[in-house]
Amino acid sequence: MKTAIWLYLFLFVAFFDLHAQYPILTPFAISLGAAPSFIGLMMGMYSITHLPGNIMAGYGVDRFGSRLFIVFSLMGAGVVLLFQSKVTDPWQLLVLRSISGFVLAFLSPACLALLARISSDVTKQGKFMAGNGLVHTLATVVSPAAGAYLVARIGFTTAFYLLGWVLIITAICALFFIRDIKAAPAVEIEPAPSSTKPVLAEGTPIPWLVFLLPIAMSCAQGILSFELPLMATSSEGMMETGILFSVVSIGALITLSMLFLNKLSSYYRTLWGALGLALVYFTIAAQPPLPFFMLLLFVGMAKGIVLPAISTLLIELSGGAKYGRTFSVLSIAYSVGAFLGPMLAGHLRDNLSPYYLAFLGLMIGVCVLPFHRRKTTLTPIFPKSR
């Protein structure tokens, strides 16, 4: 449990630091002379360079543990931010964001694998995943507005320099306070009722259809992250954008605080939460006479249901084996979606609402998710605690 507390603490600092950049990167790129299509390319490259890092993390975490990868990821991201504070050209920013995407690709698989190894009980693992989502959300509630406020007071250069040193100091602390945990023995899985098929055995490959929904989720988030900063044309605009990002995080915090949701099946939480998220994006695209911040609040509430549920679902499907590779593939799926979202939004926004693209992607993910159950049956809506 001590490992989880330290990990949550460092994750809070890291997520706060990284998400503080969300509302300021696009205005910074525009100040360097970048066009919206170039900004979409930059955001896409940041995500696509996750892929080699995700692949390396999948095998490396299972073999060498999580600690060194967490330290390397935080340290590398901090150093990149120090260089980012000195850029004077959009292409320099593109290169640095691509490098940042690679080094940060190790952070999520390493952290999730370490949390999953703390216990072999699926219920407790689900709580650890929800705790990770809660920490992430708490950090992102205030960090976008804080990042925008920081730039308004001290400028882009000093803000990036300060954020870089925060990550470097966090990496040094993680080196001393985080300890690796060997994988706990797999819990013996109770036989499924006679009316269902057996649960996946340990080591059984996870159906690839499951990963289409994370791609769609990340694509929708990438579209949102691309569109919101374009609303900022001044310091006041950056503050407003930061507040809107914080509204999304507050929505996620609301549902993450509903601890009774963890008692529901991870499959049904994933399915219905994603369906609700798709309908919210469709509503945004339709531009109804509703407050925009209210719709963003609903986006966050749906994300607060789906994101921890997906992680728990993958733990169940993995059968307690190869957590590093499992969460590496999940990170790859997120990276692919995060690449597609800004790229599509940047090139199609003049002809089609990017939020409608988010709706279509999520609906495809929702529609194909049930088909993976042809080979396995998951827990009922209210699974028994083991």
Buried (B, 14 or more C-beta within 10 A) or exposed (E): EEBBEBBBBBBBBBBBBBBBBBBBBBBBBBEBEBEBEBBBBBBBBBBBBBBBBBBBBBEBBBEEBBBBBBBBBBBBBBBBBBBBBEBEEBEBBBBBBBBBBBBBBBBBBBBBBBBBBBBBEBBBBBBBBBBBBBBBBBBBBBBBBBBBBBBBEEEBBEBBBBBBBBBBBBBBBBBEBBEBBEBBEBBEBEEBEEEBEEBBEEEBEBBEBBBBBBBBBBBBBBBBBBBBBBBBEEBEBBBBBBBBBBBBBBBBBBBBEEEEBBEBBBBBBBBBBBBBBBBBBBBBBEEEEEEEBEBBBBBBBBBBBBBBBBBBBBBBBBBBBBBBBBBBBBBBBBBBBBBBBBBBBBBBBEEBBBBBBBBBBBBBBBEBBEEBBEEBBBBBEEBEEE
